[in-house]
């Protein structure tokens, strides 16, 4: 749960470190700007009352944060983009004092070699430049992870890509940025442009941005996605990792794959594959990164439960998607939904269908079936 801190005038409050100290809860952590914080929930088994537990924990943690914020005359806001944010709030001194954030800014800036450009058009137009990556801090999300059976990963990941357009269409809540009316979910374009390592020359070379929907279906296994990322994107961070993963596997041990995860953390797919180890057991997850924060906990939970129901409700007819639908149509659906929200028309296996009709006539039933199964 990413959130925004606002002062009594509803302008960004630059006091996340003070609030973090008062809250004193390990579920809370920093984000890149001093007007942001993040809450990490515990994992839950997908059964019985897991969503009630998830909502209760989130509500409890938010209440704890709000109580601490009152002592600082600060408000907590859940929304994809706070409408009161301006470029005056995005100077380097407003970055959270953390070496990782400074290094990320320096590395991306060094790779790009020019100022970051924001060029967005909706009802209004926003064209501007900025010397650092803090436009990223304008975006606040509600990111959900689902653990996936490795043998089912390809079908599940491709399915997550297909349903991204319609799920985003119903979740969109970020139409404003710096007083301009832009996309229904402006975060999607803003995040891509705010950490874009490509300059004009690299754009001509058709280099893929670090924030993207992807460019093709998964085909054989999750390693296809990791290999593609490693071959396309340089490592922004380096650390003294001496783990020999292959040797550990031969010895019957579970590697943490720290280097891979470090790299994966700087490639921002909207549906991101994640490897982890919990209780000594390795696992794969799909991270949904496109659901916006807010506007209420109920909204976030409803969207998340809908997405999770769809994920586990994958019907047989939608497996092997790489042989049934053009990936370009799926990517178009995602960006079309980001631009137009529930007014978008989506390509669904060769037919153009209004997002609302697709959700009501087909996807809700699939989500219910998935939830019933669990």
C-alpha positions in Angstrom: 0.0 0.0 0.0 1.6 3.2 -1.2 0.3 6.4 0.2 0.7 10.2 0.1 1.2 12.6 3.0 -0.5 16.0 2.9 -0.3 19.0 5.2 -3.4 20.9 6.5 -3.6 22.8 3.1 -3.6 19.4 1.3 -0.2 20.1 -0.2 2.6 17.4 0.0 3.9 17.1 3.6 7.7 16.4 3.6 7.8 14.5 6.9 7.8 10.8 6.1 10.8 10.1 8.3 9.3 11.7 11.3 6.0 9.9 10.8 7.9 6.6 10.3 9.6 7.2 13.7 6.3 7.8 15.5 4.5 4.8 13.9 7.4 2.5 14.8 5.9 -0.5 13.0 8.0 -2.7 10.7 5.1 -3.0 8.2 5.8 0.7 7.4 8.7 1.6 5.2 9.9 4.6 3.1 9.3 5.4 -0.5 11.3 7.6 -2.8 9.9 11.0 -1.8 9.5 12.5 1.6 5.8 12.9 1.0 5.3 9.1 0.5 5.2 6.0 2.6 4.6 2.3 2.0 2.8 -0.4 4.0 3.7 -4.0 3.4 1.0 -6.5 4.5 1.7 -10.1 5.6 1.1 -12.9 3.2 -2.2 -14.9 3.5 -3.2 -18.3 2.4 -5.8 -18.0 -0.4 -8.8 -19.6 1.4 -11.8 -19.0 3.6 -11.6 -15.5 5.2 -8.2 -14.4 3.7 -9.7 -11.1 2.2 -11.3 -10.1 5.5 -7.9 -10.7 7.2 -6.1 -8.7 4.5 -8.6 -5.8 4.7 -8.6 -5.8 8.5 -4.8 -5.7 8.7 -4.6 -2.8 6.1 -7.3 -0.8 7.9 -5.6 -1.3 11.3 -2.2 -0.3 9.9 -3.7 2.8 8.2 -5.4 3.8 11.4 -2.1 3.5 13.2 -0.5 5.7 10.6 -3.3 8.3 10.7 -3.0 8.5 14.5 0.7 9.2 14.2 0.0 11.7 11.4 -2.4 13.7 13.6 0.6 14.5 15.8 2.3 16.1 12.8 -0.8 17.9 11.5 -0.6 15.6 8.5 -3.3 13.8 6.4 -2.9 10.4 4.7 -4.4 10.2 1.2 -5.0 7.1 -0.9 -5.1 7.9 -4.6 -3.1 7.1 -7.8 -1.8 10.7 -8.1 -2.3 13.5 -5.6 -3.9 16.4 -7.6 -2.0 19.0 -5.5 1.5 17.8 -6.5 3.5 20.3 -8.5 7.1 20.3 -9.9 8.1 22.5 -6.9 7.6 19.4 -4.7 10.0 17.3 -6.8 13.5 18.7 -6.1 16.3 16.5 -4.9 16.1 17.8 -1.3 12.6 16.3 -1.2 13.9 12.9 -1.9 13.9 10.5 1.0 17.4 10.5 2.6 18.3 7.0 1.6 21.4 6.0 -0.3 19.5 3.6 -2.6 17.2 6.3 -3.9 20.1 8.6 -4.6 22.0 5.8 -6.3 18.9 4.9 -8.4 18.5 8.6 -9.5 22.3 8.9 -10.3 22.4 5.6 -12.3 19.3 6.3 -14.4 20.4 9.9 -15.0 23.8 8.7 -16.1 22.3 6.1 -18.5 19.9 8.7 -19.9 22.4 11.6 -20.1 19.6 14.2 -20.4 16.7 15.6 -18.4 13.6 13.5 -18.1 10.8 14.4 -20.5 7.1 14.2 -19.7 4.8 14.5 -22.7 1.2 13.6 -22.1 -2.0 14.5 -23.8 -5.6 14.0 -22.8 -8.2 16.7 -22.6 -5.3 18.9 -21.7 -1.6 18.5 -22.5 1.4 18.4 -20.3 4.9 18.9 -21.8 7.8 19.5 -19.4 11.3 18.4 -18.4 12.7 17.5 -15.1 16.3 16.9 -13.9 15.6 13.9 -11.6 13.4 10.8 -11.3 11.0 12.2 -8.7 8.1 12.4 -11.1 8.0 8.6 -10.2 7.0 9.7 -6.7 3.7 11.2 -8.0 2.5 7.6 -8.5 1.0 5.6 -5.7 -0.2 2.0 -6.2 -1.8 -0.9 -4.4 0.5 -3.8 -5.5 -0.8 -7.4 -5.1 1.3 -10.6 -5.3 -0.1 -14.0 -6.1 1.9 -17.2 -5.7 1.9 -19.3 -8.8 2.5 -23.0 -9.4 5.7 -23.1 -11.5 4.2 -25.7 -13.9 1.3 -23.3 -14.6 3.4 -20.1 -14.8 3.3 -19.5 -18.5 -0.5 -19.9 -18.8 -1.0 -17.8 -15.6 1.3 -15.1 -16.7 -0.1 -14.8 -20.1 -3.6 -14.7 -18.6 -2.5 -11.9 -16.3 -1.4 -10.0 -19.3 -4.7 -10.5 -21.1 -7.0 -9.4 -18.3 -4.8 -6.3 -17.5 -6.8 -4.1 -19.8 -10.3 -4.7 -18.5 -9.1 -4.8 -14.8 -7.2 -1.4 -15.3 -10.3 0.0 -17.0 -12.4 -0.4 -13.9 -9.7 0.6 -11.4 -8.5 3.8 -13.1 -8.6 6.8 -10.7 -5.8 9.2 -11.7 -7.0 11.6 -14.3 -5.2 14.7 -13.0 -1.5 15.7 -12.9 -0.3 19.2 -12.1 -3.7 20.7 -12.9 -4.0 19.0 -16.3 -6.7 16.5 -17.3 -4.8 13.7 -18.9 -5.4 9.9 -19.0 -8.0 8.1 -16.9 -5.0 6.4 -15.3 -2.2 8.8 -15.9 0.2 6.8 -13.7 0.8 4.3 -16.5 2.4 6.8 -18.9 3.9 9.0 -16.1 5.8 6.1 -14.5 7.2 4.9 -17.9 8.4 8.4 -18.7 9.7 9.3 -15.2 12.3 6.5 -15.1 12.9 6.3 -18.9 16.6 5.6 -19.5 16.2 6.2 -23.2 17.1 9.6 -24.7 16.0 10.7 -28.2 18.7 8.7 -29.9 17.9 5.5 -28.0 14.2 6.0 -28.8 15.1 6.0 -32.5 17.0 2.7 -31.9 13.7 1.3 -30.5 15.2 0.4 -27.1 12.5 -0.9 -24.8 11.8 1.3 -21.7 12.4 -0.1 -18.2 8.7 0.4 -17.4 6.7 -1.5 -19.9 3.8 -3.9 -20.5 6.2 -6.3 -22.3 6.6 -7.1 -26.0 5.6 -10.8 -26.4 3.9 -13.8 -24.8 5.7 -16.0 -22.3 6.3 -19.3 -24.1 8.3 -21.9 -22.3 8.9 -20.9 -18.7 9.5 -18.0 -16.4 13.2 -18.1 -17.4 12.2 -16.7 -20.8 11.1 -13.4 -19.1 14.2 -13.2 -16.9 16.6 -13.9 -19.8 14.9 -11.2 -21.9 15.2 -8.7 -19.0 18.9 -9.5 -18.3 19.8 -9.3 -22.0 18.0 -6.0 -22.5 18.7 -4.0 -19.4 22.0 -3.3 -17.7 22.3 -3.7 -14.0 21.8 -0.4 -12.2 23.1 -1.7 -8.9 26.0 -3.9 -8.0 26.7 -5.6 -4.7 29.1 -8.1 -3.3 26.9 -11.2 -4.0 29.0 -14.4 -3.9 26.2 -16.9 -4.0 26.8 -19.8 -6.5 23.2 -20.7 -7.2 24.0 -23.7 -9.5 26.4 -25.2 -6.9 23.7 -24.7 -4.2 21.1 -26.6 -6.2 23.5 -29.5 -6.8 24.0 -29.6 -3.0 20.3 -29.7 -2.4 20.2 -26.2 -1.1 17.8 -23.3 -2.0 19.5 -20.3 -3.5 18.1 -16.8 -2.8 19.1 -15.6 -6.4 19.9 -12.2 -4.8 21.6 -10.8 -8.0 18.6 -11.8 -10.1 16.2 -10.2 -7.7 18.3 -7.1 -7.4 18.2 -6.7 -11.2 14.5 -7.6 -11.4 13.7 -4.8 -9.0 14.9 -2.3 -11.5 12.8 -3.6 -14.5 9.2 -2.5 -14.0 6.8 -4.8 -15.8 3.2 -4.0 -15.0 2.8 -7.7 -14.4 6.2 -8.6 -12.9 7.5 -12.2 -12.2 9.0 -12.5 -8.7 11.1 -15.3 -7.2 11.4 -15.6 -3.5 12.2 -18.0 -0.6 9.8 -18.4 2.3 10.2 -21.0 5.1 13.1 -22.5 3.2 11.0 -23.1 0.1 11.4 -21.3 -3.2 8.3 -19.9 -5.0 7.2 -17.8 -7.9 4.8 -14.9 -7.7 3.1 -12.6 -10.2 3.0 -9.0 -8.9 0.2 -6.8 -10.2 1.7 -3.3 -10.3 -1.0 -1.3 -12.1 -3.8 -1.1 -9.5 -3.8 2.5 -8.2 -3.9 3.4 -4.6 -7.4 4.3 -3.2 -9.6 6.1 -3.4 -10.7 3.9 -0.4 -9.6 0.6 1.1 -12.9 -0.9 -0.1 -12.1 0.1 -3.7 -8.6 -1.4 -3.6 -9.8 -4.6 -2.0 -12.7 -5.0 -4.5 -10.3 -4.6 -7.5 -7.8 -7.0 -5.9 -10.4 -9.6 -5.1 -11.7 -9.3 -8.7 -8.2 -9.7 -10.1 -7.3 -12.7 -7.8 -10.6 -14.4 -8.6 -9.9 -14.0 -12.3 -6.4 -15.4 -11.9 -7.5 -18.6 -10.2 -10.5 -18.8 -12.4 -8.5 -19.2 -15.6 -10.7 -21.4 -17.8 -9.3 -24.1 -20.1 -10.2 -22.2 -23.2 -7.9 -19.3 -22.3 -4.8 -21.4 -21.9 -2.1 -21.4 -24.6 -3.0 -17.8 -25.4 0.2 -17.4 -27.4 -1.5 -19.5 -30.1 -4.9 -17.8 -29.9 -4.4 -14.0 -29.8 -2.0 -11.4 -31.1 0.1 -9.9 -28.2 -0.1 -6.5 -29.8 -3.8 -6.5 -29.3 -3.4 -7.3 -25.6 -0.8 -4.5 -25.2 -3.2 -2.1 -27.0 -6.0 -3.0 -24.6 -3.8 -2.1 -21.6 -2.8 1.4 -22.8 -6.3 2.0 -24.3 -7.8 1.3 -20.8 -5.2 3.6 -19.2 -6.3 6.4 -21.5 -10.0 6.0 -21.4 -10.9 3.8 -18.4 -14.5 2.4 -18.5 -15.1 4.3 -21.8 -12.5 2.1 -23.6 -13.3 -0.4 -26.3 -11.1 -3.5 -26.1 -10.0 -6.1 -28.6 -11.2 -9.5 -27.3 -10.2 -12.3 -29.7 -10.8 -10.3 -32.8 -14.0 -8.5 -31.6 -14.1 -4.9 -30.4 -16.1 -5.0 -27.1 -16.8 -2.1 -24.7 -14.9 -2.6 -21.4 -18.1 -2.4 -19.4 -19.8 -5.2 -21.4 -16.7 -7.4 -21.2 -16.5 -7.0 -17.5 -20.3 -7.5 -16.9 -21.0 -10.3 -19.4 -17.9 -12.5 -19.0 -15.2 -11.6 -16.5 -17.3 -11.2 -13.4 -18.6 -14.7 -13.8 -15.1 -16.0 -14.3 -13.9 -14.2 -11.1 -16.9 -15.6 -9.1 -16.0 -19.1 -10.4 -12.4 -18.7 -9.3 -13.3 -17.5 -5.9 -15.8 -20.3 -5.4 -13.1 -22.8 -6.3 -10.8 -21.4 -3.6 
